[in-house]
Amino acid sequence: MAPEKEIWDSGLQSERTRLAWVRTAVALCTGGLGAAGLSLRQGLPLPAAAAFALAALCGSLLLIRTGVRWRRVQEALHGGRPLDPGLDVFLAWLGTLSVVAGAFTFVFVVR
């Protein structure tokens, strides 16, 4: 079997992966905006709203980078090169950790 046949499958793996990244980005963006607005309306400390706003920012940056990331994945798969998620994984982790930080602030202040 040729090396490119081992790496490339005619299925829609990269498209499904792109949709998963879009779902993650949209969840971070909308959830972060909603939680930031809720925390400001409820009078929670500013760090909680800031953490949720940071999650929304990370989600929006991930959403903007979706097209670039998909093209790079396609080129790497067709070229037989390794994938480098780099910045996108960092943004996803930072957004997730921001949601966790905001949630902890929310839980411990609202008691």
C-alpha positions in Angstrom: 0.0 0.0 0.0 1.3 3.4 -0.9 2.3 5.7 2.0 -0.3 8.4 1.0 -3.1 5.7 1.1 -2.2 4.9 4.7 -2.5 8.4 5.8 -5.4 9.6 3.7 -8.9 8.2 3.9 -11.6 9.4 1.5 -14.0 9.7 4.5 -14.8 13.1 6.0 -12.6 13.0 9.0 -11.2 16.5 8.6 -14.6 17.9 8.0 -16.0 16.2 11.2 -13.0 17.5 13.1 -13.6 21.0 11.7 -17.2 20.8 12.9 -16.1 19.7 16.3 -13.8 22.7 16.6 -16.6 25.0 15.5 -18.9 23.5 18.2 -16.2 24.0 20.8 -15.6 27.6 19.6 -19.3 28.5 19.5 -19.9 26.9 23.0 -17.0 28.9 24.5 -18.1 32.2 22.8 -21.8 32.1 23.5 -21.4 30.5 26.9 -18.8 32.9 27.9 -20.8 35.9 26.8 -23.9 34.7 28.5 -22.1 33.9 31.7 -20.3 37.2 31.7 -23.6 39.1 31.3 -25.2 37.0 34.0 -22.4 37.6 36.4 -22.5 41.4 35.8 -26.2 41.5 36.3 -26.0 39.5 39.5 -23.3 41.8 40.9 -20.6 39.1 41.1 -17.0 40.2 41.4 -15.4 41.6 38.3 -12.9 38.7 38.0 -15.8 36.3 37.4 -17.1 38.4 34.5 -13.5 38.8 33.2 -12.9 35.1 33.2 -16.1 34.4 31.3 -15.2 37.3 28.8 -11.8 35.7 28.3 -13.5 32.4 27.4 -15.7 34.2 24.9 -12.7 35.9 23.4 -10.9 32.5 23.1 -14.0 31.0 21.5 -14.3 33.8 19.0 -10.6 33.6 18.0 -11.0 29.8 17.5 -14.0 30.4 15.3 -12.1 32.9 13.2 -9.2 30.5 12.8 -11.3 27.6 11.7 -10.8 28.1 8.0 -7.0 28.5 8.3 -6.8 25.4 10.5 -8.8 23.3 8.1 -6.6 24.3 5.2 -3.5 23.4 7.1 -4.9 20.0 8.2 -5.8 19.3 4.5 -2.4 20.2 3.3 -0.7 18.2 6.0 -2.8 15.1 5.3 -2.3 15.3 1.6 1.4 16.0 2.0 2.0 13.3 4.6 3.3 15.8 7.1 2.5 15.8 10.8 -0.2 18.1 12.1 0.7 21.0 14.4 -2.3 22.2 16.4 -0.2 24.7 18.5 -2.1 27.9 19.0 -5.6 26.5 18.6 -5.1 23.9 21.4 -3.7 26.7 23.6 -6.8 28.9 23.0 -9.2 26.0 23.7 -7.4 25.2 27.0 -7.3 28.8 28.0 -11.0 29.3 27.3 -11.9 26.1 29.2 -9.8 27.1 32.2 -11.3 30.5 32.1 -14.8 29.0 32.3 -13.7 26.8 35.2 -12.2 29.9 37.0 -15.4 31.9 36.5 -17.5 29.0 37.6 -15.6 28.6 40.8 -15.9 32.3 41.5 -19.6 32.1 40.8 -20.2 29.0 43.1 -18.2 30.3 46.0 -19.7 33.8 46.0 -23.3 32.9 45.4 -23.7 30.4 48.2 
